[in-house]
Amino acid sequence: MIAAENDDQALLDHATRSIAVGSKSFAAASRLFDPATRRSAVMLYAWCRHCDDVIDGQEAGHLAAPVEQEEVNARLAALVAQTQAVYAGLPVHSQAFAAFREVVRRHGIRETYALEHLAGFAMDVQQRRYERIEDTLDYCYHVAGVVGLMMAQVMGVRDERTLDRACDLGMGFQLTNIARDIIEDAGVGRCYLPGDWLRELSIPEQHLAEPQYRAALAVLARRLVDLAEPFYASAQAGLTALPWRSAWAVATASGVYREIGVKVKERGSRAWDTRVSTSKPDKLRLVVTGLWRAVSSRGRRWPDRPADGWQRPRHAFPAPPHANAEVEPEAMK
């Protein structure tokens, strides 16, 4: 029993270190969850962070190193195989996957979501080009929208309408990230801006990081930030369906990321002189604002999500388990 408790604590410690280094914004918001939800949320984050780091040859989202194409293909295949092993009940060989296995067992995380997330990394591996904004949104869904779906399952969400709102929050996060990181991404040969947007403003993709294009890039960054706004608004409507502490954490994370986008717009062509972030006083203010948003959402009736806007992919799923019940996929029983 003591050994098992030590193993559990080691997994939690690993996940907590991962989030502390990889995302100070999410680390701050995650402290607002109740202890059980926080444990699962940081463990899920640790798995997502690990997969991202493996593909990019980096550590905790920093210091990306070039990786040969053959090697990165092999890394992606290994991540897919290890993820499938989790659902098949086979042994895992890293703390990140052991943490993910616990989250899957406890919350019934859908395998499709996990594999779709890895498909987002495959887009980077395959150096996918994004010709239209719909292509960029497809990328956002895979690398962040499905993370919102999995996090919502951790919070006990099972109904599809609330899952839609959770996915929208991930979409807003990623659009904000893309706007903030345009120059940083270009430095490692990646561009998530639609090709037709670049051509419209005569920005050559291979040279978009050069200083003479900063004013034009600011126009496109503003478009991305504005595009994120309806997604953030949709996510706000989903707060009422969450336990109040989860609603507080989600509202705070939403406020922090949204403010990053606001700062990108305000800085204009200087948005990439230094990395845009929120200060500790900003975060404290947004924690208080998040509390107000969570409390004011209780029992409120929100308008339906627009049927003519972006829609996430739909899959045929088995009947969902009871919310918050500890479950095991069939292969694990």
N, C-alpha and C positions, 0 to 999 in steps of 0.2 A: 504494500500500500504506500509506504514512504517513497519507494522508487517511482511509483506511478505519479505521486504528487510532485516529486521533483521533476519528472519529465514534463508534466503539465506546466509547471512554473517556468521551465526552460523554454518551452514553446512560447509562452506569453512574453517572457523577457525578450526573446528573439524578435517577436512581432513588434513589441513596444519600441525597441531600438530602431527597427526598420522604419517605423512611422515617424519617429523623432528626427531622424536624419533625412528621410525622403520627402516629407511633407509637413512643414511646421504648421501650415494652415489646417490640415486635416487633424494633425495631432492635437491642436488646441480645441477643435470642435469635438473630437472624440471623447474628451474628458467629461463631457456633459451627458453622455449615455449612462444608463444604469450599469453596474459592474458586469453583469452577464452579457449584455448587448455590446458593451465596449470590448470585452474579450474577443467575441466573435468578429466584430468589425475590424479590430486591429489585426487579427489573424488573417482575415480575408485580404486586407490591404497588404500584408506581408507577402502573400502569394502573388498578388498582382505586381507588386514592386519587384519581387524576385524574377518573375517572367520577363518584365521589361528590362531589368538589368542584364539578364542572360543574353537577350537579343542584341542589346546595344553595347555590350562589353563595358558596362559601367558599374558603379557601386552606389546604391541608394539614389539613383537618378542623376549622378554627377560624374564628371570625368569620363565621358564616353570615349572608347578607344575603337579604332578601325578594326573590323573583323572581316576576314576573307569570306566571299560568298558561299563557298562550299562549307565552311565552318558554321556560318550562321544558319544555313539550311539544316545542318545536322543538329544544331542547338534547338531550332524550332521543332523539328521532328521529335527530339527527346522530350521537350516540354509537353507536346501533345500526348506522347506515349505515357508519360508520368501522370498526366491528368486523367487519361483513360484508366490507368491502373488504380487511381483513387476510387473511381466509380465501380471498378471490377472487384474491389476488395483485396487488391494485391499489395505487397509491401511497398513502402516508399522510402527514399533514401536521403531526404533533406528535411530540415526543420520547416522550410516554407511549405512543402507538400504535406508534411505531417500536420501542420496547422490548418491547411486547407481541408485535409481529410476530416478533421474534427468539425469544422464549420459545415461541411457537406452532410455529415452524419447528424449534426444537431438541428440543422435548419432545412435539410432537403434541397440544397441548392441545385438547380436544374443543370444537368450536364450540358445541354445545348448552350446555355449562357456561358459556361466556362470555355467551351470550344469556340464559341463565337468571339470571345475575348482574344483567344489565341489567334483567331483568323485576322483580327486587327493587326497583330504583330506581323502576320504573314504579309500584309499589305506593305509594311516597311521592308521586310526581307525581300519581297519581289519588286521593290522600288516602283510601286504603283504610281501612276500619274493621275492627277485629279483635274479633269477637264472642265467640269461644271460644279456648281455648288452642291448639287445632289450627290456627287461623288465624294466631296469633302464631308457631307453629312453622313454618308455611309461609313466613312472612316471613323467619324466621331461616335457613331452608334457602337461600333465594334470595340473601340478602345476605352470608351467611357460610359456610353448609354447602358451597356450590359452590366457594367460595374454598379451603376445605380440600381438595376434590377436585382442583382445579387445582394447588395446592401439592404434593399427593401425586404428581401426574404429574411435576412438576419433580424430585421426589426419586426418580423411577424406578418408582413404584408402578403396576402394571397390573392386578392381580387385584382383583375386585370386593369381596371380603371386607375387604381392607385399605383399599380406598377407602371402604367403609362407616365404618370407624373414623376415617378422616381427616375425613369429613363430620361425624361426631359431634363431633369437636373444634371445628370451626367452629360447630356448634350451641351447644356449651357456652360458647364465647367470646361469642356474640351474646346469649344469655340473661343472661350476666353484664353485658354492656354495657347492655342494656335496664334491668336493675335499678339500675345505677350512674347512668344518665342520665335517669331518669324526669322529674325537674324540668327539666333542660336541654332535653329533647325537648319538654316541654309549653310551654316558652318560645317554640318555633318552630311551635307548633300541631300537634305530633305526639304520639300516644299509642299504644304497642304493647301495653299491658296489655289483656287480654280484657275486653270489655264486661260479661260476666256476673260477672267477679271484682269489677269496680268497683261494680256494682249490689248485689252481696252485702254489701259493706261501706259502702254508701250514699255512695260517692265520686262526685261529679258530674264527668264528664270535662272539662267546660269550666273547672272551677275546681280541678282536682286539685293544682295547684301552691300553693294557699293553705295557710298554716301549720297550720290546724286539721285538715288531713287527713294530716299527716305520720305520725302513729302508725299510721293505717290503711294508708298506703302502705308502711310498714315491714313490715307483715304480708305484703303482696303481693310486695314485693322479696324477702323471705325465701323465699316460694314459688318465685320464679324461680330464686334461687340454689340451692335444694334440687333443683329440676327439672334444673338443669345438671349435678348430680353424676353421674348415670348416664352422661351423655355424656362427661364427663371420664374416668370409669372405663373406658368402652369405648375411648376413644382411647389410654389407657395400654396396652391389649392389642394395639394396632397397632404399638407401638414395635419389637417384635421383627422385624418385616418390613422395617424401614428400615435403610439404612446407618448405622453407629453414630454418626457425627457428625450426621446428620440426626435420628436418634433423640434425641441430646443436645439439639439445638436445639428440637425439638418438645416434649420433656419439660420444658424450661425455660420455653418460652412457655406451655405448659399450666399450669405451677405459678404463673407470674406472674399470669395471668388468673384462675385459681381463687382465688388469695389476694385479689384485688380483691373477688370475691364474698364471701369470708369476712369482709373488713373492712366491707362493706356490711351484712351481718347483725349484726356486732358493734356497729356505730354505731346501729342501730335508726332511730328517728325523726330522728336527727341525720346520717344518711348523706348528705344533700344540702347540708349547711351549707358544705362545701368539697368539691371533686372528690376522690373516692377514687382513690389511686394507690399504687404501691409505691416505696419509697425505694431509693437506691443500695445500702445494706447489705442490704435485702430481696432485691434482684435478685442480688447476689453470692451470698447464701445459696441462692437458688433455682437459680442456675447449678450450684452444687455438688450440690444435691439432684437436679437434672436429670441430671447425670452419673451419679449412683448409680442413678437410675431407668433410664437408658438401658443401663448395663452390666448391671444385674440382670435386664433383660428378655431378654437374649441367650439364645436357645434354649429359652426357657420356653414351655410349652404353656398357653394361656389358654382359658377356657370360651367356647363359641360366644356370639355376640351374641344377646340375647333376640329370639325371633321375634315375640313379642306386643307389643314396644315400637314406638316411632316408626320408620318406615321411609322412606328417601329414595325419590324417584321413580326408576323404572327406564326406560331408553331402549334402543332397539336400536342398538348401535354396530357399526361395522366392526371387523374383527380388529385388535387393538391392535398398534402397532409394538413392536419389541424394546426392552426397558427401556434408557434412557439413550442410545439411538441418536438421531442427529440426523436429523430427518425433515422432510418438507415435505408439506402437504396437496396433493392432486392439482392443485388450481388454481394452486398456486405452482410447479409443476415446469415 
